[in-house]
Amino acid sequence: MTTSESVSRNAAPFLHGPEFAAMAEALRAGQYGHNTATEAFEAELAEFLGVPEVVSVNSCTAALHLSLLLAGVGPGDEVVVPSQTFCATIQAILMAGAQPRFADIDAGTLCVDTTTVRAALTPRTRAVVPVLYGGRAVDLHEIRDELNDLGITMIEDAAHAFGSRLGSDLVGTDGALTCFSFGPIKNLTCIEGGALIPRDPDEAERARALRLMGVTQPQAARIRTTDYQVHGPGWRYHLSAVHAAVGRVQLAHFPAIEKKRKALWRAYARELTALDKVGLVDVDVDRSVPFNCVVRIPHRDQVFATMRDLNIGVGVHYPPNHTQPAFSAWYRPLPLTEATATEIMSLPFHPAMTEHDVDHVASVLEQAVRVAESEKL
Ligand SMILES: *Cc1c(COP(=O)(O)O)cnc(C)c1O
């Protein structure tokens, strides 16, 4: 890829090569549904994370939906969630029949913190869903006991944060219900996919039934009987063997991706220190596997337009949800979310980029900021 091709994309899937053969083999095997390849992927994820159980599903949206159901969230309940997230987080709350209660964020990290979560709690709060924006772990330990005592479950939207750590613990290992995305542009891709980390074996079993239409016998047992039992509600959320085959290759190569994403983010941080109008949203790179690189800039819309004209794949992650038409019933003022929403811009960030690409983006950004400022004089 040339610099111009590479930096014209904001994000892109990254394949190591063996995914092609792995997919072909899964296709040749002729059983595409949930099967032993899916279970092997789950076991490998569990080993990587150091947790007893991982339940794979076909998206993080599905993982969030099931986690809310596992936490007993339903009609009449409120779920505290940042407005600064992908709309899927909010849709999952509505899918569970509950209502979002939007929380404000810290302007430096774009994540909720103990203060903004506490300020959003009401007597109807049943769950809190921090979003690990950019791959950064969100530390709510200070209020964890308090939430527990109130019967409030913490469910992490860790769509960005596979491989990241809180202190020395990998995200997903410290006892919260955690949801990962393995979508096309995430740190690890199955093309489409996701996983949830249950809190105990009983929850794992319930999650496995919910993702497979309420059927609890494993496939191997099912095909040997003339009957099967449906034990309760369920969705068609399982991860196909073909997608799992891609995920297994990606997981085996994950250390290289971790290294690459950290190096790219650090290269941006170095280049951008010279630009005094540009603030970098901090992902705690020493402990995180960065998902994106987001800056805060004045005259954002104009800088964005200039960079797009120069074929730089800038993006905005995300337009806030509390001002979306679909979620307007739950609007409440969120000063920091609203202030940062007009300033944030995501720079091209994906593992095929080089440090040379980063230099190029940084110099175009400098130029675009200069143009925007001179036009404002
Ligand atoms: C990608 C993403 C999701 C949804 O993940 P899917 O696997 O696409 O369903 C949820 N939350 C955030 C923050 C995301 O970036």
The ligand as an SDF file (V2000), in Angstrom:
LIG
                    3D

 15 15  0  0  0  0  0  0  0  0999 V2000
  -18.0360   -1.7930   17.2750 C   0  0  0  0  0  0  0  0  0  0  0  0
  -18.6920   -1.3390   18.5250 C   0  0  0  0  0  0  0  0  0  0  0  0
  -19.8200   -1.9800   19.0640 C   0  0  0  0  0  0  0  0  0  0  0  0
  -20.5760   -3.0230   18.3180 C   0  0  0  0  0  0  0  0  0  0  0  0
  -19.8060   -4.1000   17.9680 O   0  0  0  0  0  0  0  0  0  0  0  0
  -20.3470   -5.0980   16.8440 P   0  0  0  0  0  0  0  0  0  0  0  0
  -19.4610   -6.2740   16.9810 O   0  0  0  0  0  0  0  0  0  0  0  0
  -20.1910   -4.3780   15.5510 O   0  0  0  0  0  0  0  0  0  0  0  0
  -21.7720   -5.3860   17.1590 O   0  0  0  0  0  0  0  0  0  0  0  0
  -20.2840   -1.5820   20.2970 C   0  0  0  0  0  0  0  0  0  0  0  0
  -19.6910   -0.5880   20.9820 N   0  0  0  0  0  0  0  0  0  0  0  0
  -18.6270    0.0840   20.4920 C   0  0  0  0  0  0  0  0  0  0  0  0
  -18.0210    1.1540   21.3240 C   0  0  0  0  0  0  0  0  0  0  0  0
  -18.1090   -0.2580   19.2390 C   0  0  0  0  0  0  0  0  0  0  0  0
  -17.0740    0.4150   18.7460 O   0  0  0  0  0  0  0  0  0  0  0  0
  1  2  1  0
  2  3  1  0
  2 14  2  0
  3  4  1  0
  3 10  2  0
  4  5  1  0
  5  6  1  0
  6  7  2  0
  6  8  1  0
  6  9  1  0
 10 11  1  0
 11 12  2  0
 12 13  1  0
 12 14  1  0
 14 15  1  0
M  END
$$$$
